[in-house]
């Protein structure tokens, strides 16, 4: 306990063993018992930009190799579209339904704002494209250390404008996990303030919505989250690039949702470090009168959609999202 902690009221928790919950599937139990191969490595000092580049390159190789299994699990055709500064990947799953041909998903990948680009951006989008049986576009947004905020947000807004030239807004849904959840919400907020039409629906899966890290589960779920084994302070500061962390386009938790926001479904787990991020945004949306559903899965860590595709929790997660799309997306 540091001196700052001593000035606050709270509860001293003694060291104890936390067993894997037995009320979840064997696949989910295995995920909690064995750290994933892309678990967080120690970061270099914030000022060491070259160290961050090397760190990001190594991490991206690991996560790309891990996610490459999606290419065989969720077969799809892909097309690359060049935007002004990056690429937008069009993914047409083999499961696509003719009934869904007029609607699309804009997928914004996760990865702590510095991982998950390139091939990994395509791989991350494959599961939801297959489950929703819907054409999906994944934006390979620019990332720090070379391109901090607002570069990634600008790329995401450009991708949305590109889609608006080709699809009706009532046929467009956003999907963002983790860092992508931050960018999904920020993009919609910025598009709204620019006078662009709102998309029909939004998925925020365990979003990085508060860079000040004030939520309760930044304390209670540290260590027991097998993906985010520690807080993300360095990553957030790297992405922010010196901007105010309470800027609503950096921390969408602090946004004014009363000015308009599409129906949103938020998903998380009881062991997710970002559980507080998720439930606090849900409350903000509800308080503003926005339609917002919240689903919290037992025993799940951060962004556990990347776990075993055969786990019943994975299927249930995507079933809920598909039903949400069917409810709010046009044809």
C-alpha positions as CSV (number, residue, x, y, z in Angstrom):
1,X,0.0,0.0,0.0
2,X,1.4,3.4,-1.0
3,X,1.0,6.7,0.8
4,X,-1.7,7.8,-1.6
5,X,-3.7,4.7,-0.8
6,X,-3.4,5.4,3.0
7,X,-5.2,8.7,2.6
8,X,-8.3,7.0,1.2
9,X,-10.9,5.0,2.9
10,X,-11.2,1.4,1.7
11,X,-10.9,-2.2,2.6
12,X,-7.6,-4.1,3.2
13,X,-7.9,-7.4,1.4
14,X,-5.6,-10.2,2.8
15,X,-3.7,-12.4,0.3
16,X,-5.8,-15.3,-0.7
17,X,-6.3,-17.9,-3.4
18,X,-9.1,-17.3,-5.9
19,X,-10.3,-20.5,-7.5
20,X,-11.5,-20.9,-11.1
21,X,-15.3,-20.7,-11.1
22,X,-17.0,-24.0,-11.7
23,X,-20.1,-22.5,-13.1
24,X,-18.5,-21.8,-16.5
25,X,-17.6,-24.1,-19.4
26,X,-14.5,-26.3,-19.4
27,X,-13.1,-24.1,-22.2
28,X,-13.6,-20.9,-20.2
29,X,-12.1,-22.6,-17.2
30,X,-9.0,-23.4,-19.2
31,X,-8.7,-19.8,-20.4
32,X,-8.7,-18.6,-16.8
33,X,-6.1,-21.2,-15.7
34,X,-3.7,-20.6,-18.6
35,X,-2.6,-17.1,-19.5
36,X,-3.0,-16.4,-23.3
37,X,0.1,-16.2,-25.4
38,X,-0.4,-12.5,-26.0
39,X,-0.5,-11.6,-22.2
40,X,0.9,-8.2,-21.5
41,X,4.7,-7.9,-21.4
42,X,6.5,-5.1,-19.5
43,X,6.5,-1.8,-21.4
44,X,9.5,0.4,-22.1
45,X,9.7,3.9,-20.5
46,X,7.1,6.3,-22.0
47,X,9.8,8.5,-23.6
48,X,11.5,5.6,-25.4
49,X,9.7,5.8,-28.7
50,X,12.1,3.4,-30.4
51,X,11.7,0.9,-27.6
52,X,7.9,1.2,-28.0
53,X,8.3,0.5,-31.7
54,X,10.3,-2.7,-31.0
55,X,7.8,-3.7,-28.3
56,X,4.9,-3.1,-30.6
57,X,6.4,-5.1,-33.5
58,X,7.1,-8.1,-31.2
59,X,3.7,-7.9,-29.7
60,X,2.0,-7.6,-33.0
61,X,3.8,-10.7,-34.3
62,X,2.6,-12.7,-31.3
63,X,-1.0,-11.5,-31.5
64,X,-1.1,-12.0,-35.3
65,X,0.2,-15.5,-35.0
66,X,-2.4,-16.3,-32.3
67,X,-5.3,-14.8,-34.2
68,X,-4.4,-16.3,-37.6
69,X,-6.4,-19.4,-36.6
70,X,-9.4,-17.3,-37.3
71,X,-8.6,-17.5,-41.1
72,X,-9.5,-21.2,-41.0
73,X,-12.1,-21.1,-38.3
74,X,-14.1,-18.3,-40.0
75,X,-13.3,-18.5,-43.7
76,X,-14.0,-15.3,-45.7
77,X,-13.0,-13.3,-48.8
78,X,-11.2,-10.0,-48.2
79,X,-10.7,-6.9,-50.2
80,X,-8.4,-4.0,-49.3
81,X,-9.6,-0.4,-49.8
82,X,-7.0,2.4,-49.6
83,X,-8.0,5.4,-47.5
84,X,-5.9,8.6,-47.3
85,X,-3.5,7.3,-44.7
86,X,-4.3,3.6,-44.1
87,X,-6.4,0.6,-45.2
88,X,-9.9,-0.5,-44.8
89,X,-10.4,-4.2,-45.0
90,X,-13.7,-5.5,-46.5
91,X,-14.5,-9.0,-45.1
92,X,-17.2,-11.1,-46.8
93,X,-17.8,-14.2,-44.6
94,X,-18.7,-17.5,-46.3
95,X,-21.7,-17.5,-43.9
96,X,-23.1,-14.2,-45.3
97,X,-26.9,-14.2,-45.6
98,X,-28.6,-12.7,-48.7
99,X,-31.0,-11.1,-46.3
100,X,-28.1,-9.1,-44.8
101,X,-26.5,-8.0,-48.1
102,X,-27.5,-4.3,-47.6
103,X,-26.1,-3.9,-44.1
104,X,-22.6,-3.7,-42.8
105,X,-20.5,-3.6,-39.6
106,X,-17.6,-1.2,-39.1
107,X,-15.2,-3.1,-36.9
108,X,-12.6,-1.2,-34.9
109,X,-9.9,-3.6,-33.6
110,X,-8.5,-3.8,-30.1
111,X,-4.9,-4.1,-28.9
112,X,-4.2,-1.4,-26.4
113,X,-4.1,1.4,-29.1
114,X,-0.7,0.1,-30.3
115,X,-1.3,-3.6,-31.3
116,X,-3.7,-5.4,-33.6
117,X,-3.0,-3.7,-36.9
118,X,-2.2,-5.2,-40.3
119,X,-3.3,-8.8,-40.8
120,X,-4.5,-8.9,-37.1
121,X,-7.0,-6.2,-37.9
122,X,-8.6,-8.6,-40.4
123,X,-8.4,-11.6,-38.2
124,X,-10.1,-9.9,-35.3
125,X,-13.1,-9.0,-37.4
126,X,-13.7,-12.5,-38.8
127,X,-15.6,-14.0,-35.8
128,X,-18.3,-11.3,-35.7
129,X,-18.6,-11.2,-39.5
130,X,-19.2,-15.0,-39.5
131,X,-21.6,-14.9,-36.5
132,X,-23.6,-12.0,-37.8
133,X,-23.4,-13.3,-41.4
134,X,-22.8,-9.8,-42.5
135,X,-20.3,-7.9,-44.6
136,X,-17.8,-6.3,-42.2
137,X,-15.2,-3.6,-42.7
138,X,-12.2,-3.4,-40.4
139,X,-10.2,-0.2,-40.2
140,X,-6.4,-0.6,-39.8
141,X,-6.1,2.7,-38.0
142,X,-2.7,4.4,-37.3
143,X,-1.3,3.9,-33.8
144,X,1.4,5.3,-31.5
145,X,4.3,5.8,-30.9
146,X,4.5,7.2,-34.5
147,X,0.8,8.3,-34.6
148,X,-0.8,9.1,-31.3
149,X,-4.3,10.6,-30.8
150,X,-6.1,11.8,-32.8
151,X,-4.6,9.9,-35.8
152,X,-6.5,6.7,-35.1
153,X,-9.7,8.5,-34.5
154,X,-9.4,10.5,-37.7
155,X,-8.9,7.2,-39.6
156,X,-12.0,5.7,-38.0
157,X,-14.1,8.8,-38.9
158,X,-12.8,8.6,-42.5
159,X,-13.8,5.0,-42.7
160,X,-17.3,5.8,-41.5
161,X,-17.6,8.6,-44.0
162,X,-16.4,6.1,-46.7
163,X,-19.2,3.7,-45.7
164,X,-21.8,6.5,-45.6
165,X,-21.1,7.1,-49.3
166,X,-22.0,3.5,-50.1
167,X,-24.5,2.5,-47.4
168,X,-27.5,4.0,-45.6
169,X,-26.7,5.0,-42.0
170,X,-29.6,2.8,-40.8
171,X,-27.8,-0.2,-42.3
172,X,-24.5,0.5,-40.5
173,X,-23.4,-0.9,-37.1
174,X,-20.2,-0.2,-35.1
175,X,-18.4,-2.9,-33.3
176,X,-15.4,-2.1,-31.0
177,X,-13.6,-4.3,-28.5
178,X,-11.3,-2.8,-25.9
179,X,-9.3,0.1,-27.5
180,X,-11.7,-0.4,-30.4
181,X,-14.6,0.2,-28.1
182,X,-13.0,3.6,-27.1
183,X,-12.6,4.5,-30.8
184,X,-16.1,3.3,-31.7
185,X,-17.7,5.5,-29.1
186,X,-15.4,8.4,-29.9
187,X,-16.0,8.1,-33.6
188,X,-19.8,8.2,-33.2
189,X,-19.5,11.2,-30.9
190,X,-17.2,13.1,-33.3
191,X,-19.4,12.2,-36.3
192,X,-22.5,13.4,-34.4
193,X,-20.8,16.7,-33.6
194,X,-19.7,17.0,-37.3
195,X,-23.4,16.7,-38.3
196,X,-23.0,13.3,-39.9
197,X,-25.9,10.8,-39.5
198,X,-25.8,8.3,-36.7
199,X,-25.3,4.6,-37.4
200,X,-28.1,2.3,-36.5
201,X,-26.4,0.4,-33.7
202,X,-23.2,0.1,-31.7
203,X,-21.4,-2.7,-29.8
204,X,-19.0,-1.7,-27.1
205,X,-17.2,-4.9,-25.9
206,X,-15.3,-4.2,-22.7
207,X,-14.3,-0.7,-23.9
208,X,-11.3,1.3,-22.8
209,X,-13.7,4.2,-22.0
210,X,-11.9,5.9,-19.1
211,X,-8.2,6.7,-19.4
212,X,-8.1,8.1,-15.9
213,X,-8.6,4.6,-14.6
214,X,-10.9,5.6,-11.8
215,X,-13.3,2.6,-12.0
216,X,-13.6,0.2,-9.1
217,X,-12.5,-2.9,-11.1
218,X,-9.1,-1.2,-11.9
219,X,-8.5,-2.2,-8.3
220,X,-10.6,-5.3,-7.7
221,X,-9.9,-7.2,-10.9
222,X,-6.2,-6.4,-11.3
223,X,-4.2,-9.7,-11.5
224,X,-7.3,-12.0,-11.7
225,X,-7.9,-10.7,-15.3
226,X,-5.7,-13.1,-17.3
227,X,-5.5,-10.8,-20.3
228,X,-5.0,-7.4,-18.7
229,X,-2.9,-8.5,-15.8
230,X,-2.2,-4.9,-14.8
231,X,-3.5,-1.4,-15.4
232,X,-3.0,0.3,-18.8
233,X,-1.6,3.6,-17.6
234,X,1.4,3.7,-19.9
235,X,-0.6,2.6,-23.0
236,X,-3.2,5.3,-22.3
237,X,-0.5,8.0,-21.9
238,X,1.3,6.8,-25.1
239,X,-2.0,7.0,-27.1
240,X,-3.1,10.4,-25.6
241,X,0.2,12.1,-26.6
242,X,-0.1,14.8,-24.0
243,X,-3.8,15.5,-24.4
244,X,-6.2,15.8,-21.4
245,X,-7.2,12.2,-20.5
246,X,-10.7,13.5,-19.6
247,X,-11.3,14.8,-23.2
248,X,-14.5,12.9,-24.2
249,X,-12.8,11.8,-27.5
250,X,-10.1,10.1,-25.4
251,X,-12.3,9.0,-22.5
252,X,-15.9,8.6,-23.9
253,X,-17.1,8.0,-20.3
254,X,-17.1,11.8,-19.9
255,X,-19.1,12.5,-23.1
256,X,-22.6,14.1,-23.2
257,X,-24.8,11.3,-24.6
258,X,-27.9,13.5,-24.3
259,X,-27.1,15.0,-27.7
260,X,-27.7,11.7,-29.4
261,X,-26.2,8.2,-29.6
262,X,-27.4,5.0,-31.3
263,X,-28.8,2.0,-29.5
264,X,-25.9,0.2,-27.9
265,X,-25.1,-3.2,-26.4
266,X,-22.2,-3.4,-23.9
267,X,-20.5,-6.7,-23.0
268,X,-18.0,-7.6,-20.3
269,X,-17.2,-10.2,-17.7
270,X,-16.9,-10.5,-13.9
271,X,-13.1,-10.8,-14.1
272,X,-12.6,-8.0,-16.7
273,X,-10.4,-5.2,-15.6
274,X,-12.6,-3.0,-17.7
275,X,-15.9,-4.1,-16.1
276,X,-16.2,-0.7,-14.4
277,X,-15.5,1.0,-17.8
278,X,-18.4,-1.0,-19.3
279,X,-21.0,-0.6,-16.6
280,X,-20.3,3.1,-16.1
281,X,-20.8,3.9,-19.8
282,X,-24.0,1.8,-19.7
283,X,-25.3,4.0,-16.8
284,X,-24.3,7.2,-18.7
285,X,-26.2,6.0,-21.8
286,X,-29.3,5.1,-19.7
287,X,-29.2,8.4,-17.9
288,X,-29.2,10.2,-21.2
289,X,-32.2,8.1,-22.5
290,X,-30.2,6.1,-24.9
291,X,-31.3,2.5,-25.5
292,X,-28.5,0.4,-23.9
293,X,-28.3,-3.3,-23.1
294,X,-25.6,-4.7,-20.7
295,X,-24.4,-8.3,-20.6
296,X,-21.8,-9.4,-18.0
297,X,-20.6,-13.0,-18.4
298,X,-19.6,-15.1,-15.4
299,X,-15.8,-15.6,-14.9
300,X,-14.8,-13.9,-18.2
301,X,-11.6,-11.8,-18.5
302,X,-11.0,-8.9,-20.7
303,X,-12.1,-9.3,-24.4
304,X,-12.6,-13.0,-23.9
305,X,-14.3,-13.2,-27.3
306,X,-10.7,-14.1,-28.4
307,X,-10.9,-17.3,-26.4
308,X,-12.0,-20.7,-27.5
309,X,-14.4,-20.3,-30.5
310,X,-16.2,-23.5,-29.4
311,X,-16.9,-22.3,-25.9
312,X,-20.6,-21.9,-25.2
313,X,-19.9,-18.5,-23.7
314,X,-18.4,-17.4,-27.1
315,X,-21.5,-18.6,-29.0
316,X,-23.8,-17.0,-26.5
317,X,-21.9,-13.7,-26.7
318,X,-22.2,-13.6,-30.5
319,X,-25.8,-14.8,-30.5
320,X,-26.7,-11.8,-28.3
321,X,-24.9,-9.4,-30.7
322,X,-26.6,-10.9,-33.7
323,X,-30.0,-10.6,-32.2
324,X,-29.2,-7.0,-31.3
325,X,-28.2,-6.3,-35.0
326,X,-31.4,-7.9,-36.2
327,X,-33.4,-5.6,-33.9
328,X,-31.9,-2.3,-35.0
329,X,-30.2,-2.7,-38.4
330,X,-32.2,-2.1,-41.5
331,X,-32.2,-4.4,-44.5
